[in-house]
Amino acid sequence: MSFTGSKSQAEAANSFRSLLSNILPDLLREVDGSSKVEKVKAALRDVSQNYRTGLSTASLRYRTDWKEAANRCAYVFVYLIQHCNLVFYSLMQASERGTVSDYWSDLSTLNVCSVGGGPGSDLVGLTTFLEQSHVYPRMLNCLVLDLYPTWKRAWDAIAYYLPRQHWVSYKRCDLVGDAGLSADVLQFVRDADLVTLVKSFSAAAAFLRADRSRGSALRAILREIKPGCHVLYIDNDHDGDSQFRNDFADPAGLDLMFEERDFQSVPSGSYSEIVNKYCSALDFNPMKGCDVNIQLYRKKFPVKKYVSSGYTYHTPQNEIEACCCGIFGGLLCIAVCGLIGYGVYRLIRYIF
Ligand SMILES: C[S@@+](CC[C@H](N)C(=O)[O-])C[C@H]1O[C@@H](n2cnc3c(N)ncnc32)[C@H](O)[C@@H]1O
């Protein structure tokens, strides 16, 4: 696997900029009424305010309603490029460490579950990575689980401009609620090779902190994924960052492959005339960088062992425990046999 480093990053960033330029008019058209730009301008203020100060509060007052087309347009305008770039960058880092692409290069089908995937930034970053690293599978199947499946409208606008088409389905899933996963979602999750959680955990984190019994959907996803499945977590870098690892990743048996905490910025480049027009009309610019915490996990491989009732699976930790028990049991056996042997020897000597 070879990357031309910053060149591939610059190319990727340019493709994200041109995607934004293509889809903005489509997203603006979806906004109701005549004062569309004014509505998106107001939405921008709310969305960025919620992200700056509201996420730490467990209240729906500080969460955005993504059913509103103006909110979706505002979000895509500010965050799409940055979030696509974060996913692309993270997978590139993983690939340079030999963690991801070595697994995927032999697969004819790659199944991806994007949790809180929104407009599909995770998928755009992923497909750009697959393209540039030449590990594009013959089939790419994506399931986006989100509290607002209406994001699919933004995805349809995006997908139209992507070089390749894939199977992408949106299903409602609440990371905070208690509802279980439906049978078809569970089946997809069990076949997934990658789960992405990009800036979505933070939308639920305050609620999950306030009531630790919540989060059954996320626990079920991480429990059900198969050994070897990767989980890419990207979120804002702040004090609560260990919450995902402590409360969800570790208990589900995920191995941390690498972690990075840093300021990540989009490689510089110029915007199209259309994006520049939006910048001046909205009096706002797309985000160029932010502090993030990137964590890449892989589900542990269990060890297959034969027991009297057939084959059973042990996690590596169970395996070590079983091995220690075996050694201890063996030593105990030798000691007991030795004692019995010595007793018999003394008895024979006594008799004769
Ligand atoms: C900041 S956006 C991130 C979207 C996308 N991953 C990206 O990077 O552009 C947060 C996403 O989480 C979703 N979300 C918010 N609360 C959620 C919840 N309780 N359960 C599931 N998804 C949720 C939102 O609808 C939104 O799509």
PDBQT file of the ligand as one rigid body, heavy atoms in Angstrom, charges set to zero:
ROOT
HETATM    1  C1  LIG A 401     -22.419  15.892  13.786  1.00  0.00    +0.000 C 
HETATM    2  S1  LIG A 401     -23.510  14.857  12.889  1.00  0.00    +0.000 S 
HETATM    3  C2  LIG A 401     -22.330  13.715  12.180  1.00  0.00    +0.000 C 
HETATM    4  C3  LIG A 401     -22.794  13.179  10.883  1.00  0.00    +0.000 C 
HETATM    5  C4  LIG A 401     -21.728  12.445  10.070  1.00  0.00    +0.000 C 
HETATM    6  N1  LIG A 401     -21.201  11.313  10.754  1.00  0.00    +0.000 N 
HETATM    7  C5  LIG A 401     -20.634  13.401   9.719  1.00  0.00    +0.000 C 
HETATM    8  O1  LIG A 401     -19.511  13.206  10.199  1.00  0.00    +0.000 OA
HETATM    9  O2  LIG A 401     -20.873  14.339   8.986  1.00  0.00    +0.000 OA
HETATM   10  C6  LIG A 401     -24.273  13.904  14.174  1.00  0.00    +0.000 C 
HETATM   11  C7  LIG A 401     -25.196  12.828  13.635  1.00  0.00    +0.000 C 
HETATM   12  O3  LIG A 401     -25.683  12.052  14.718  1.00  0.00    +0.000 OA
HETATM   13  C8  LIG A 401     -27.081  11.855  14.539  1.00  0.00    +0.000 C 
HETATM   14  N2  LIG A 401     -27.660  11.669  15.869  1.00  0.00    +0.000 N 
HETATM   15  C9  LIG A 401     -27.869  12.601  16.820  1.00  0.00    +0.000 A 
HETATM   16  N3  LIG A 401     -28.404  12.046  17.929  1.00  0.00    +0.000 NA
HETATM   17  C10 LIG A 401     -28.527  10.721  17.664  1.00  0.00    +0.000 A 
HETATM   18  C11 LIG A 401     -29.029   9.614  18.397  1.00  0.00    +0.000 A 
HETATM   19  N4  LIG A 401     -29.527   9.757  19.634  1.00  0.00    +0.000 N 
HETATM   20  N5  LIG A 401     -29.032   8.402  17.811  1.00  0.00    +0.000 NA
HETATM   21  C12 LIG A 401     -28.539   8.238  16.554  1.00  0.00    +0.000 A 
HETATM   22  N6  LIG A 401     -28.043   9.246  15.809  1.00  0.00    +0.000 NA
HETATM   23  C13 LIG A 401     -28.052  10.483  16.348  1.00  0.00    +0.000 A 
HETATM   24  C14 LIG A 401     -27.568  13.094  13.835  1.00  0.00    +0.000 C 
HETATM   25  O4  LIG A 401     -28.785  12.903  13.169  1.00  0.00    +0.000 OA
HETATM   26  C15 LIG A 401     -26.398  13.360  12.897  1.00  0.00    +0.000 C 
HETATM   27  O5  LIG A 401     -26.555  12.655  11.702  1.00  0.00    +0.000 OA
ENDROOT
TORSDOF 0
